[in-house]
Amino acid sequence: MFLHVEQVTHLKEFTLRIEFSDGSVRDVDLSDELDGEIFEPLRDPEFFSQVSVNPETGTIEWPNGADLAPEFLHEKGTNAEQVA
């Protein structure tokens, strides 16, 4: 089974809450992952907050086309605190 991103929420600065197709919800801090030309604009917190889910690719994406694999995001993240 392939892992896909179902929903993304910008929590703060460079941290996202991501809901995956396997039912897991993980908080992912990407502050140490914004290296390279495509990720340079994401160092601006306002631009970073423009993240969305691309339904065609099943992962997160920014307006400049930067994206990250769902498997990487899942591995990098920590279990989110579920709010009842």
C-alpha atoms as a printed R data frame, in Angstrom:
   type eleno elety resid chain resno       x      y      z
1  ATOM     1    CA   MET     A     1   0.000  0.000  0.000
2  ATOM     2    CA   PHE     A     2   1.241  3.439 -0.900
3  ATOM     3    CA   LEU     A     3   1.261  6.168  1.733
4  ATOM     4    CA   HIS     A     4  -0.450  9.442  0.823
5  ATOM     5    CA   VAL     A     5  -1.050 12.747  2.565
6  ATOM     6    CA   GLU     A     6  -4.752 13.371  3.183
7  ATOM     7    CA   GLN     A     7  -4.570 16.739  4.968
8  ATOM     8    CA   VAL     A     8  -1.992 19.279  6.127
9  ATOM     9    CA   THR     A     9  -2.251 22.050  8.719
10 ATOM    10    CA   HIS     A    10   0.415 24.679  9.344
11 ATOM    11    CA   LEU     A    11   0.975 24.728 13.126
12 ATOM    12    CA   LYS     A    12   3.810 27.211 13.613
13 ATOM    13    CA   GLU     A    13   6.920 28.529 11.845
14 ATOM    14    CA   PHE     A    14   8.202 25.344 10.102
15 ATOM    15    CA   THR     A    15   5.987 22.704 11.708
16 ATOM    16    CA   LEU     A    16   3.090 20.946 10.006
17 ATOM    17    CA   ARG     A    17   0.436 18.516 11.222
18 ATOM    18    CA   ILE     A    18  -0.086 15.902  8.542
19 ATOM    19    CA   GLU     A    19  -2.830 13.303  8.272
20 ATOM    20    CA   PHE     A    20  -1.822 10.231  6.281
21 ATOM    21    CA   SER     A    21  -3.823  7.638  4.353
22 ATOM    22    CA   ASP     A    22  -2.911  4.972  6.933
23 ATOM    23    CA   GLY     A    23  -4.866  6.935  9.576
24 ATOM    24    CA   SER     A    24  -1.821  8.304 11.387
25 ATOM    25    CA   VAL     A    25  -1.429 11.979 12.297
26 ATOM    26    CA   ARG     A    26   2.107 13.286 12.694
27 ATOM    27    CA   ASP     A    27   3.663 16.636 13.549
28 ATOM    28    CA   VAL     A    28   6.599 17.318 11.268
29 ATOM    29    CA   ASP     A    29   9.251 19.974 11.978
30 ATOM    30    CA   LEU     A    30  10.968 20.770  8.676
31 ATOM    31    CA   SER     A    31  13.246 23.547  9.959
32 ATOM    32    CA   ASP     A    32  16.366 21.408  9.320
33 ATOM    33    CA   GLU     A    33  15.214 20.243  5.872
34 ATOM    34    CA   LEU     A    34  14.998 23.504  3.925
35 ATOM    35    CA   ASP     A    35  18.295 23.228  2.041
36 ATOM    36    CA   GLY     A    36  18.749 23.604 -1.688
37 ATOM    37    CA   GLU     A    37  17.479 26.000 -4.318
38 ATOM    38    CA   ILE     A    38  13.878 24.740 -4.469
39 ATOM    39    CA   PHE     A    39  13.493 24.905 -0.675
40 ATOM    40    CA   GLU     A    40  15.148 28.336 -0.187
41 ATOM    41    CA   PRO     A    41  11.840 30.290 -0.471
42 ATOM    42    CA   LEU     A    42  10.335 28.057  2.242
43 ATOM    43    CA   ARG     A    43  12.683 29.630  4.812
44 ATOM    44    CA   ASP     A    44  10.237 32.555  4.822
45 ATOM    45    CA   PRO     A    45   7.597 31.482  7.380
46 ATOM    46    CA   GLU     A    46   4.847 33.300  5.460
47 ATOM    47    CA   PHE     A    47   5.672 31.399  2.257
48 ATOM    48    CA   PHE     A    48   6.090 28.143  4.193
49 ATOM    49    CA   SER     A    49   2.549 28.525  5.540
50 ATOM    50    CA   GLN     A    50   1.187 28.364  1.973
51 ATOM    51    CA   VAL     A    51   1.579 24.571  1.968
52 ATOM    52    CA   SER     A    52  -1.267 22.487  0.556
53 ATOM    53    CA   VAL     A    53  -2.023 18.910 -0.455
54 ATOM    54    CA   ASN     A    54  -1.653 18.083 -4.146
55 ATOM    55    CA   PRO     A    55  -4.365 15.456 -4.769
56 ATOM    56    CA   GLU     A    56  -2.630 14.257 -7.945
57 ATOM    57    CA   THR     A    57   0.657 13.416 -6.215
58 ATOM    58    CA   GLY     A    58  -0.741 12.611 -2.761
59 ATOM    59    CA   THR     A    59   1.747 14.756 -0.892
60 ATOM    60    CA   ILE     A    60   2.315 18.310  0.316
61 ATOM    61    CA   GLU     A    61   3.387 21.039 -2.065
62 ATOM    62    CA   TRP     A    62   4.182 24.747 -2.044
63 ATOM    63    CA   PRO     A    63   3.385 27.332 -4.736
64 ATOM    64    CA   ASN     A    64   6.925 27.120 -6.157
65 ATOM    65    CA   GLY     A    65   6.550 23.356 -6.800
66 ATOM    66    CA   ALA     A    66   8.635 22.193 -3.827
67 ATOM    67    CA   ASP     A    67   7.344 18.939 -2.361
68 ATOM    68    CA   LEU     A    68   8.423 16.120 -0.065
69 ATOM    69    CA   ALA     A    69   7.679 12.391 -0.203
70 ATOM    70    CA   PRO     A    70   4.942 11.158  2.149
71 ATOM    71    CA   GLU     A    71   7.221  8.373  3.422
72 ATOM    72    CA   PHE     A    72   9.897 10.915  4.404
73 ATOM    73    CA   LEU     A    73   7.318 13.102  6.155
74 ATOM    74    CA   HIS     A    74   5.887 10.131  8.039
75 ATOM    75    CA   GLU     A    75   9.324  8.993  9.198
76 ATOM    76    CA   LYS     A    76  10.425 12.525 10.168
77 ATOM    77    CA   GLY     A    77   7.258 13.283 12.110
78 ATOM    78    CA   THR     A    78   6.239 12.488 15.650
79 ATOM    79    CA   ASN     A    79   2.819 11.242 16.739
80 ATOM    80    CA   ALA     A    80   0.494 14.222 17.087
81 ATOM    81    CA   GLU     A    81  -1.444 14.752 20.259
82 ATOM    82    CA   GLN     A    82  -5.017 13.872 19.437
83 ATOM    83    CA   VAL     A    83  -7.573 16.375 20.673
84 ATOM    84    CA   ALA     A    84 -10.790 14.680 21.785
